[in-house]
Amino acid sequence: MKNGKIVLHGGTLFDYYFTLSVNKSERRNRKMVIYSYTEGMINLLDIWDEQFDDIKLSATAYFINPKTAKRLGFRQVDTNPLTKLLMLINYLPIMISYSIANEELSFPNVFSLKSYESTLGELRSNKIYLMEMYEKLKS
């Protein structure tokens, strides 16, 4: 946490390489990525109790559906130009991670980058939906 804000990040190339399999289907790999995100958000709520509900959360992604983000309590905000620049600079590892998840050479559209914000309290108020998503992905 920095300046009262938690910035949520996806996995690194290292994480994708060792947790996803090129021998598994694209659907299974994508499911694993979303499953890990939901598990991380649930752990976040377990670690930080209600007294920290005003802590801000921010996340940036090019593949999270805005409708799903809204159901979890996130609202779409303008993406910081520096974040866009960093995504471009890191395009190669992002492309490799995306290709591993898709089980084929794939080029993510970093120009479709979306940024979201919420608070722990807003996320907590949507915990039922988060838990349902988690259980559905678990099976």
Steps between C-alpha positions, in 0.01 A plus 500: 500500500626842410330833582186324622459307175550138402589447136388159375728329249473190288770242486847541361636308205664268754160433662332431167778269387493287814125496572346479154559217262545503125364145518166620636224677317475876459172488689664321795788748509271805487283345770812449714599867461155628604484242779831630637375859485182414693698299754733797551209740556342260752833474683524878500160524672603233751823682588354852526193512723216754491697773676705534180202520262594852390830382347494559125564227246612553143554255216582520132429226247439451132281192532272555801142559397374838632164338582667241723718766661187702580334198663800475731469866598763648268432805286684572179730803509733662249827316460804696610725582199802372694327163541442484125866579438613230744277247326659587167851475645412158645317380191728201433452326839130589490470347152679184612276466808191560287619242248553242776147566629358468147713197413613668176689806388269788593536875497309677778344831413656718766314794347181346639649539846239579764558628850270442795471632853312392808542481875530197724151585627349500151673171423381359833140602426523286185671207671205267433541549125878461535458175695248369245743578218782333692299182565384484139858533373624247754296217347 
